[in-house]
Amino acid sequence: MHGRGHRQERWLHARISADLEDALKREARRRRTPVSLLVRNVLEGALDLVEEIVEDGLEIADTSRRLAQRVSRAARGESDDPLAEIYGWQEIVLNRAARCGRCDVDLPSGGSAHRGLSERPGRPAFLCSKCLRRLRRQDDNP
């Protein structure tokens, strides 16, 4: 009987030291829970933590890369604003998620965004609707 949403549980055997067994049993008694449930919860928590650490690491690496690009442009005497080379904005529907080049907000797949048009090669730049409205207000009030 394997209905949807029913988690099929499996047995997993592992060799552990006597000290670890004692520690697990003590903690299970303290929490008033079976040792097997404690072990499952600890493993699931550890895997979730690793996933979060990897995601955070990727975000830190992306932020560091953008900062290094800004420093490199500044060292070459170029504008610190990565959007300074953009001469126009074209509204598009995103096929994959992106980030706003001005406020760094997430732009979801399937959502509306504005892609920057530039004569320079490189990664595409996007603006969210809120930042585009701000840009239009700046242009209306010179």
C-alpha positions, 0 to 999 in steps of 0.5 A: 500500500503506497499511497501518495503522500505516504512516506515509505520508511526504510531501515538503515543500519550503521556501526557506531561507537559505544560512546555515541550509542550512550550519548544517543540513548541519554539524549533520547531519554531526556527528550522522551523520544525513541532513539530511532526518531532522534537519529532520524531528526538529527540526520534530517536536521544536519542535511537541511543545515548543509543545504542552507550552508551551500546556498548561503555560500553560493550567495556569498560567492555571487555577492563577492564576484559582483563586488570584485567586478565593481572594484575592477571597473573602478580601478580601470576608471570606469563607472561603478554603476554596472547599469551605466552602459545601458542605453534602454530597457526592454520589457520581457517575461523571464524564462528563469529567475534573475535579480534586479541590477539596482535593488537586488530583489529576486525576479521570479521565472515567469514574471515581468522584468526589463532587460538592459540593452547595451553595446557591450558584451557581457551578462544581461542586466535586469530591472524590476518594475519598481526600479524602472518606475523610479528611473522614469520619475528621475527622467521626468524631474531633471 
